[in-house]
Amino acid sequence: MLNYNSQKFGRRKFLAATLALPSSHLFHSKDEREVQINFSHTTPKKISGSKNDSDSKYLAWVWQFQHDGDREIIRDILSEHHLGLVIKTNDGTDWMSAYDTSKDAISGPRSIEKLATFFDNANVPLHAWTVVNGTEPKQEADMAALVLNSGAKSLFIDLEPYAGFWRGTEQDAHIYGERLRQLAPSARLTTSVDGRPWEIPNIPLEEFASFTDAIAPQIYWNLFNTYRNKLMYQESGYRPGYEGVTPTFALKAAVESLKKFNLPIHAVGDGTTSNINEWQEFISESYIHNIDNLSVWRFGVAKDSLWSLLGDTDHQLQYYFVKSGDNLDSIAYNWNTTVYDIVRINNIKNPNFLFVGQKLQMPSNYFRTSDISNSNTTYRNPSISYKIKEGDSLWSVSKKFGTSVEHLVETNNIQNQRHIYIGQELQIPQQNYRKEIYTVASGDSLWSIARGLDINVQELARINNIKNQNHLYIGQKLILPSRNQKKIYTVQRGDSLWSIAIKFDTTIDNIKQLNRTGLNQYLQVGQKIVIHE
C-alpha cells in the first residue's frame, strides 16, 4: 500500500508552485495580523433570494489581488468575454486583508459590497469563495452569511484535508451547515473539493453535501500528472492511459467518485495549462457528464486565449471539439445521438469531412429541460445528400442518419435494397419526429421511470446506452423512446423478428410486447404486426 499522507498536495502547495514564492509568504500567522470580529452582539440577518440567482456563467477564480492583478484589469477582461468572478473573501474567520496587501483586499462586508457593485456595473457577477476550517463552526457560518448578505451571488466552500484547511469533526460540519442554512436558507452553496478519488474520503463531504447545492471538484490535470498520482489513481480503481492524467481522465474519475452524493457538478479546471486544446477537451468532456458550469483556477495564471475560448462558448449550449481520429459516426455514438442531427445543427455540407479542433454544437436532446412536459418538441429536418462508401448498406446509412430503411427506399425510389453502389448519392429524407427528455429525480429508478411512463425498461436502457440499470443520478437526462407512435408492418418473404427489429431500430422483446397475442418466431408472409414508428 502507498502512504496516502505522501500525496497531500493541496491548493496551498499549488499556489506556491505557480508563484515560486517562499511558503512563509503564503501562510500568515493569525497573531501577525489579527482581525477581530465580534459575533456576540450582532447576528447576520436571514438572507433572502433564490438558489437560481447565481448568474450562471463560466467563472474565473481570484485568490489575492496582489497576485492575480488589479481589479480594473480583471473586470475589463471578464466583462469583455462575458465571464463571472469567484473571489476569495476569507480564510476561516480571517478576512483576506490578513494576507493580501493590495488596496482592494477584502477586509469585511463593506469592501465586499463595493467590489460586488464595481463588478456588477460591468456585468460581471461576483461569487465568493471561503476556506472552511471547522474550528469555530458557528462563527465561520456567521461570516459566510455576512459574505452572502453583502452582495455575493453564491458561495463556494473550500473543503480540503490539508494543513490550513479543514480541521473539524463531522459534528462541526453539521453545526456549520445547520447555522449557515438557518441564516441563508435560499443561498446557492457549492462545496469545492480536491477531485482526486482517494482524497474525497478524508473530508466530511456527506455532511456538507446535505446542505449544499452542488459539488465543485478541482480538476488540475497538470498538477495531478505525476508518477505518484498515477499510482494512486490506479490503486483507487482508475487506470490512466499512456497519455497519463488528461483532462478527460481526471474529470471522469472525479465525477464517478462523486456520483453517490447525487449533486450537480461544477468543474474547476486547470488554468496553468499552456495548451488550449486541453481546455477544449475539458469542455467537451464536461458536456458528456451533463456539467453545465465550469470555472478556471485561477485568473492570474491563465492565458488570454482561454478567456477568448470560454467567451466564445455559450454555456447554455453544448459543444464538442473534434480530435484526431474522430468521425461523425464515433461522435454521434459517444453522444448518444445521430449523425443526421449533428449535420443538421452544424449545417455541415460534407459529412465525410472534419478537421481537428472543429467546434461542433451538440443536438438539442442535451439542452437543459426542467421536466418532460416542456421538453417535448417537434423538429423539421432539412434534406441532405450522402454518397455511399465502401461497406455501406441501407441499414447502416439509416442508422447513421436516424431514419429507416423504408424511408430511404421510398425517397430514393430504390427498386432493390441490395443493389447500391459506391459513389451513389442518396437523399436523406425529411422527417418530423419528437424527442422527449426526462430528468431523473430523487427516488427514481430505471424501472419506476419506465413503469410510470408505460415504456419498455430495456428499450429505455438501450437508447441511453446505460450499461448498469442500477446506476442513475439525480439530474441525469434520459431520452425517452417514442410513445403512441405505432404502425402496422406487413411481413414480407424472408422476414424474421430479428431482421424486423434491426430494420426498425427496436428489439425482439419490444415487438413481442406490442403484439401480445399470436406472435412467435415463425412469421407468415402477409402477417400484420405492430411496431414503433
N, C-alpha and C positions, 0 to 999 in steps of 0.2 A: 504493500500500500504506500502511496505517496503521502507525504506530510502536507495536509491541507493548509496548515499555517504558513507553509513556504510560498503560498500563492496569494498572499494578502497584498494585492497591488491595486489600491483604490484610487479614487479621483485625486486625492492629495498628492500621491506619487506621480500621477499623470500630469497634474499641474506643474510639479517640479520639473518633470521631463520636458514639457513643452516650453517652459520659461527659462530653463537652465539656470535657476536661481537656487541659492542655498536654502535648506529646509527651514532655517531659523526665520527666513523672511516670510514663510507661509504660515507659521504657527505662532501667533502672539499669545502670551500668557494673559489670562483674564486680569491678573494683578497689574499688568503693564498699562492697559487702557480699559479700565472697568467702566461699564455704562450701567448705572443703577436704574432699575425700573421698579417702581413701587406698584404692585398689583393689589395691595390690600385696601386701598382707598377708592380705586375706580375699577369697575369691571366693564369690559367692552360690551357695547350693546349688541343685541342679536342682529345678525346681518340678513338683510333681505336680498332678493334676487333669485335667479334661476340657474340651475346647472347647465342650461343651454346658452347662457350668456357669455360664452368663452371665446367668441370671435375666432372660430376655428380656421386658423391659417397655419402655414408652416412657420416654425419658430426658430429663433436663434438665442442661445443661452449666453448670458453675460455674467461673469464671475465678479470681477472688480473693474471699475473704470480705469484705474491706473495701469491695468494690463490689457484690457480689451479695447480701449480707445475712448476718446471724448464722446459725450452723449450726442453732440451735434452730428458727428460722423456716423455714429450708429443709427441715429434717427434717419439721416438722409439716405443711407444705403438700404435700410429696411423699408422705408417708405417707397423708394424707387421700385423695389421689387415686390411690394405688397406682402411683406412678411411681418410677423409679430415678434415680440421680445419676451424672454424669460430672464428675469433679473434676480440675483441673489440678494435677499433683504436682511437675513440674519442667520447666525450660526448658534443653535441653541437659544439662549436668551441674550446673546450679544448681537447688536446691530452691526452691519458691515463696516461702519466707520471705525470699528475697533481694529480693522485690518486694512481697509482701503484708505489711503491718504489723499485721494483726489478730492477736489472741491464738491463734487456731486455725490460723494459716498453717502449711503443711506444711514441716517442717524436716528430715525424714528418715523412715526406716522406722517408727520408734516412733510418730510422730504419725499416719502412715497407718493403723497398726493400731488406734489409739484411735478415729480417725474411722470406720473400717470397722465397728468394734464399735458405735459410737454410732448410726450409721445403720441397721445390720443389726438392732439391737434394735427398731427401729420399722418393720421390713420394707421398708427402702429399700436395695436393693442398690447398692453403691458400685463404680463403674468408674473407671479412671484415664485421664488424658489427658496426653501429653507432647509437647513440641515437639522434634523431632529436627534437629540442626544438621549432623551428619556430619563435624565437625572432629576429633572424638575418638570414632570409631565403637565401639571396644571398650568404652571407659568408659561411653558412653551406653547400650550394650546391657546392661552390668552394672547400671547404675542402673535401667533398665526392669525387669530381672529382680528387683531388690530391691523395686520397687513391687508387682509381681505377687505376690511372696512375702510381702508384708505385709498381704494381705487384699483387694486389688483383684480384682473378678470378671473383668475383662478390661482390655485396654489399647488406647486409641485413639492412634495415632501420627500426629501432625500434620505433614504433609509439604507445604510450600508454597515457592514460588520467590522469596520476597520477602526484604528485608533483615531480619535477625534470625531467619530460618528456615533452610532447607537451604542449606548452602554446600559440601557434599561432592561427591564424584565417584560414578560408577556403581560403582567398586570399593569405595568407602567404604560404599555401600548394601549391597553383597554382604557385606562384613565385619560390618556391623551385624546383618544378618539371620541370618547363619550363627552368630554368637556368641549372639544372643538365643534362637534356636531350640535351640542346644546347652543353654542354661540353662533354657529354658521350652518344652520340646517340645510340651506339651499345652495351653498357654495360648491363650486366644482373643485374637487380634490383629486390629485393624482399622486400615487406613490411611485417614486423613482428608485430603481434598484440596479445593482450590478447584474447584467444579463447572463453571466456565466452560470450554468446549471448547478455547479457544486457550491456556489456562494449563496444561493437562494435559501437553503435550509438554515443558514446561520443568522437569519433575521426573523422577527415575528411577523412575517408577511400575512399570515392568515388573519391576525388581529387587525392589521392595517387594511387589508382587503375588505374587511367587514364594514368599514365606514368611508372608504374612498371610492371614487367613481371609475378609475382606470389605473393601469399599471404602465409605467414608462421604463422599460429595460434599456440600460445603456449598452449600445452595441458598438464597441470600439475595436473594430476588426484589426486595425493596425497594432494596437496595444496587445490584443489577445493572440496575435500570430507569433507565439514563441514556442520553443520546444516543450517547456513545462506545461504551458496551457494546452497544447495539443494532446499531451499525455493525459491531462486532467479531463479534457473533453472525451477522450476515448474511454477513460475509466468511468465516466458518467453515462456512457452509452451512446455517445455521438462521435463517430469516426470521421475526422477531417479527410478530405480527398488530397490528391497530390498537390493541389494549389494551396493547401493549408487552410487557415481560418479566413474565409472570404466573407463579404457582406451577407451573401445568401446563407452560408453555413451558420454564421453567428446568429442571424435573426431567426432562422428555423429552430435552432437549438433553444433559444430563449423563449420563443412562442410555445414550443412543445412543453417546456418546463413550467410555463405559467398557465397552461390551459385549465388546470384544476381549480384555479381561483375564479374562473368564469367572469372575468372583467375585460373590457375593451383594452387594446394595446395602443400605446403612444410610443413609437420607436424613436430613440435618441441616437443619432448617427455620429460617426467619427469625422469631425471637421478637420483633423490633421492630415487627411489623405491628400496627396498631390495629384491623384488620378481621378478625374471627374467621371470616368467610366464606372468606377466603383460606386459612386453615388447613383448613377443611372441604374446599376444593378440593385442597389439597396431600395430605391423607389419601386422598381418593378416587383421585387420580392415582397415588399410591404403590401402591395395590392393583392397579391396571391393569397395573403393571410387576412384580407379584409381590414387592413390597417389604414385608417383614413388620415391620421395625424402623425406628422413627423417633425422632428426638430434637430438642430445642429449643436453639438458641443464642440467648440464654442466660437463666438464671434471673432475673438482676437487671433485665432489660428487658422480660420477658414480662408480659402482663396475667393477672389471676386467672381470667378467663373461658377462657383457653387451657388452664390446668391442669384446669378442670372438663370441657372438651371431651375432652381426652385421657383423663381418668379414666373418662369415660362410654363410651369407645370401646374395646371388647375387642380387644387386639392379635392375638388368635388368630382373630378373625372379620374379615370384610371388609365395608366399608360404602361406600355412595355417597350423596352429598348432592345432592338434586335442585336443578338450576339452571333459570333462566328459559329457556323453550323446550323443555325436556325432556318426553318422554312415555315410557311403558313400552316402546314399540317401539324407540326410539332407544337407550335404556339397555340393553335386552336385546341389541341388535346390538353395541354397543360392548363389552359384557362377554362376548360370545360365549356367551350363554345364551338362555333363552326367557322371554317374559312370564309364562307359566304358573308357572315356578319362582320368579320374583320375587314374584308374587302369593301363592303358597303359603307361602313362607318368612316373608313380612312380614304375613300374614293381612290382605291388602288386600281390602276389601269391594267397592269400586268401582274397577275397573282404569282407568277413564277419568278419575279424579280424583287429581291430585298437587298438592302445593304446594311452592313454593321453600323450600329449606332442610330438607325432609323427609329423614330418615335412613333409607336402605334397606339392609338386610343382603343381601349378595350370596349366591347359591346355593352349595351345598356343593362344587361341582366346582372351586372356587377354594381350598378348605381345603388346608392343608399335608398332604402324604402322602409317606411315605418311599419307597414303591415301589408297583408295580401291585397286588401281592397284597393289601395292606391297604386299598386304595382302591376295591375292587370291592364296591359297596354297593347294596342294593336299597331303593328308596323306594316309599312308597304315597302317592299324591296324593289329596287331598280334591277333591270335585266343586265347581265354582264356576259361576256364571251369567255369560253375556256377552250384551249386546244388540248386534245388528247395526247398524253405522253405514254412512253413505254410502260407497260404494267397496269395501265388504267383499265377499268371496266365501268359500265354504267353504275353498278352498285357502289364502287369506290368513289366515283365522282359524286353520286348522290349523297353519300356520307360526308364527303368533304364540304359540300355546299349546303348541307342541312335541308335537302329536298328529298324526293322519292324517285325511284326508277320510272314509275308510271308518268310522273310529271316531265321527266327528261324525254321519254319516248314520245309523249304527246306533243310537247313543244317543238321537238326537232324532227317530227314525222319519221321516226326510225321504224323501219319495217321488221328488221331482225336485230334483237337486242345483242346478239353475239357478234354481229358484224360492225365493229367500229375500228377505226384505223388511226395510227399515229399521225398527228397533224390535223385530224378532223376537228372542225370548230363547232362547239356546241353552244347554244344559247341556254343559259341557266334561267329557268322560268321565274317570273314574278310570282310572289305568293303573299297572301295575307296570313298572318299567324299571330297567336297570342302567347306571351310568356308571362308566367306567374311566378312571383318570388315570395317565399315565406321566410320570415326572420325567426330563428329559434329563440324561444323564451324560457325562463326558469321553469323546470319541471318537465320540459318536453323530452320525448324520446322519438326515435325514427318511427317506431311502431305507433305511438299515440298520434303523431302528425298524420301518418298515412291513414289511420283509422278515422280520425276526425274529419279528414278531407275526402274520404272514400276513394283512396288511390292505393295502388299496389306498393307495398313496402320495398320489395326487391327492385321494382322499376324506379322508385324514388332514390334508392341507393345507387343504382346503375348510372342514372343520368347526372348524378352529382359526384360520381367517381369516389364513393365512400367505401373504403375497404373494410373498416370496422364499424358496424352499425351501432356499437355502444359508445362511440366517441363523437359526441356533438358538443358544441359550446354555445353559450348564450351570445346572441348577436350574429351567429353564423347564417349566411344567406343560402337558402335551398331553392333550386329551380324545380318547379313542380311539373309533373307530366301533364300533357294536355288532357283536359277533362271535358266531358259532354261533347266531344268531337269524334264521333264514331262513324264508320262507313261499312258498307257491305261489300265483301270481296267474293268474287266468283272463282272457285277453284279451277285451275287450268291443268292440262296434261303435264305431268312431271312435277307438280307441286307437292311439297311436304310441309308439315308445320314448321320445320326448321327453315326452309327456304322462304316461306311467307314471313316468318319472324324477322329474318335478315332483311328482306325487301322493305318491310315497314318499320325497321328500327325499333323492334319490340322484342318480347321474349315469348317462348312457347307457353310458359306458365300464365303470362298475361292474356294470351289468346284463349287459353283454356278457361280462364276465369271469366272472360267476357262471353264465352259460349258454354254455359254450364251444362247443357243437355246435348247428348248425342254426338260429342266430339271426341275422336280418338286419333291415333297416329295414322289410321287408314282413311285417307280422304278420297272422295269421289269427284270426278270431273263434273262441274256444274253445281257442286255443293256451295251453299251460301254460308259465309262465316262473318262474324262481326270483328272488326279490328279498329284500333285507334287511327285517326287521320294522320 
